[in-house]
Amino acid sequence: MSDKIYSVAILGCGSRGADTYGKRVFNRPNEFKITDLCEINPIRLKETQERFNIGDDHAFLDENEFFKTKRADVMFICTQDKDHVRQCLKALELGYDVLLEKPITGSKEECYKLLDMQEKTGRKVFVCHVLRYSPAFLKSKEILDSGKLGRLVAIDAVEQVAYWHQAHSFVRGNWRNSKECVPMILAKCCHDLDYLQYFAGSRCETVSSVGDLTFFNEENAPEGSAKMCIDCKYQDTCVYSAKALYYENWKKQENTWITSVMMRCKERTEENILKELKTNPYGRCVFRCDNDVVDHQFTQMAFQNGVKANLLMTAFTQRGGRIITFYCTYGQLILNEEEGLIKVKKFGSPTENIEISSLVDQGTGHGGGDDGLVDKLHSMLDGDFTKGTSLKESLESHLMGIASEESRINHGKLVYVHQ
Ligand SMILES: NC(=O)c1ccc[n+]([C@@H]2O[C@H](COP(=O)([O-])OP(=O)(O)OC[C@H]3O[C@@H](n4cnc5c(N)ncnc54)[C@H](O)[C@@H]3O)[C@@H](O)[C@H]2O)c1
């Protein structure tokens, strides 16, 4: 790693931009220096300026002003999905290297446009496929690559969204409506599609997918329920109740992340949270929102080297975490994030259990993947690409997701990913 200190401009100072990556690079003064911020929410901008010691001359509310000139070596683009490509194209043209939040886009044309621009400008785009940097995933890859379980034949993966996370993000929140965001298979599972092709070690050839929104709609609303949970007679009995998720959990200091997102920039007191739930969109009944994204989806994939994979994304789980079984000719490997275990089942031998916690030093977000990405970022900016994923590789998973949605809309029709 070189001793260069890379200057960083952050676009979008929300949960990912400020709280995840901003915080981590700020704590590495020998590698990075945050110099400029752009954020449309004035309160959030001020809060982030104070947090990272950024003066008013280097803080922007308006993206057009921010993009007038190149302000740092690297730009972190952490705005919402629909803005990523437009902003990344501008950043590349100005000569920035870019750390780009996923998903890149839901459009095939935009995928190729971005790749062309990267090639034309000679800059680098790193997509935040953080699971690639997560110790449990790296360990599983090492075991599979060692050949001790033989050849990989098939993968069965479950992305447990968790009932409360579905309610928060995909029913009430930012990723609820297909007019405003990419399809859920990309929003929630572009990491899964990425690691599937990474483990398969091959390009995906065909995809077939089925999935629907079956539960979070008006016909499943309990009789006499209200539009806002705080006015509803089921507010203390419904597990999806906004009062339970944002207020009761906050009181117990459990799952406080969703309450912070709901209360963005407002002081989090019990009184304020209850008041906020009267009007905030996160206070709505899950059966009476403007959501249309799926609550479960199965995707089957065939890779060019013969490996097959199945991915189930489902809202209906108590807890989050991925459960992935790799079927090989001489054994199985099960990566179970919920149980915190990797099980290595070599045929004819006792099962070997590896505790995931023993692999993760200090990392939290995405099983240590958020820290893992920041660990590698400096070397990647130096030009050492062995440490991470190229834009080209990241685009593969997006093409798989786009094909998957096309198949789902067409009731499971087989779609060729590269046609
Ligand atoms: N890598 C991962 O695992 C992962 C996890 C969660 C979210 N994400 C992705 O990260 C992105 C950001 O998500 P988040 O949870 O941080 O959302 P967020 O709403 O917390 O943050 C986005 C911020 O961008 C600001 N913003 C919006 N438009 C802007 C503009 N034109 N100029 C400047 N600021 C603008 C918003 O005000 C907000 O503060 C999304 O694309 C999301 O899908 C990735």
The ligand as a Gaussian input file, in Angstrom:
#p B3LYP/6-31G(d) Opt

LIG

0 1
 N      -23.781000      -1.802000       0.062000
 C      -24.812000      -2.139000       0.795000
 O      -24.869000      -3.218000       1.331000
 C      -25.961000      -1.194000       0.962000
 C      -26.772000      -1.274000       2.104000
 C      -27.826000      -0.372000       2.234000
 C      -28.062000       0.562000       1.234000
 N      -27.261000       0.598000       0.127000
 C      -27.476000       1.579000      -0.952000
 O      -26.842000       2.793000      -0.557000
 C      -27.540000       3.917000      -1.126000
 C      -27.844000       4.917000      -0.018000
 O      -28.679000       4.282000       0.935000
 P      -28.831000       4.861000       2.409000
 O      -29.436000       3.775000       3.213000
 O      -27.545000       5.492000       2.835000
 O      -29.936000       5.991000       2.155000
 P      -30.125000       7.341000       2.997000
 O      -31.461000       7.863000       2.596000
 O      -29.817000       7.129000       4.424000
 O      -28.973000       8.294000       2.394000
 C      -29.018000       8.895000       1.140000
 C      -28.691000      10.364000       1.351000
 O      -28.534000      10.987000       0.076000
 C      -29.128000      12.283000       0.144000
 N      -29.395000      12.698000      -1.234000
 C      -30.378000      12.272000      -2.056000
 N      -30.278000      12.851000      -3.284000
 C      -29.182000      13.658000      -3.219000
 C      -28.549000      14.518000      -4.155000
 N      -29.004000      14.665000      -5.398000
 N      -27.446000      15.179000      -3.763000
 C      -26.974000      15.048000      -2.510000
 N      -27.551000      14.255000      -1.570000
 C      -28.633000      13.558000      -1.922000
 C      -30.352000      12.079000       1.015000
 O      -30.840000      13.282000       1.554000
 C      -29.809000      11.120000       2.067000
 O      -29.276000      11.795000       3.198000
 C      -28.773000       3.358000      -1.805000
 O      -28.554000       3.261000      -3.183000
 C      -28.918000       1.964000      -1.201000
 O      -29.534000       1.054000      -2.059000
 C      -26.231000      -0.251000      -0.007000

